[in-house]
Amino acid sequence: MRVLLADDDAHVRSALRLLLENEPGISIVAECATGELLVDQVLGSRADVVLLDWDLPGLPTGYLERLRANCPRCCIIALSGRPEHRREAQLAGVQFASKGDAPEGLLRVLRAFEVSQTNGHTDHQPEADAGRPEAFKVVEQAVREPGAQTAKNA
């Protein structure tokens, strides 16, 4: 799984890199500290997952639409320490992980995404005004049920 880290805080990027670089099957393919180059970085790196600081400075108008149009199989996970951003992210159609949660929670989300890919699901983003796609239900289940089966313990 190819992951792009997008956060303006170098300490957060470093912590995420340390957490993920030792995980089997996960590689950090790019990092981004501002939003201006986000879409180009995602496309250039061919990332499967974008861990996106929901408050990343410089995010251009329409960046989510551009990512979805050019990289429809990419899973976008919004990261924030502000709980009110969970609802905003869900309404925007992206997954959410709190920066205050234990690292295992983020790993569960990533492993659930990996399982959904293995099972042939290609729609990894929720629809804001419709039912959740099956692949997103797998991710949600992993977050709610820490013992849920993942590719690592399958």
Secondary structure as UniProt FT lines:
FT   STRAND          2..6
FT   HELIX           10..21
FT   TURN            24..25
FT   STRAND          27..32
FT   TURN            36..37
FT   HELIX           38..45
FT   STRAND          49..53
FT   TURN            54..55
FT   TURN            57..58
FT   TURN            61..62
FT   HELIX           63..70
FT   TURN            72..73
FT   STRAND          75..80
FT   HELIX           84..92
FT   STRAND          95..98
FT   TURN            99..100
FT   HELIX           103..118
FT   TURN            119..120
FT   TURN            128..129
FT   HELIX           134..144
FT   TURN            146..147
FT   TURN            151..153
//
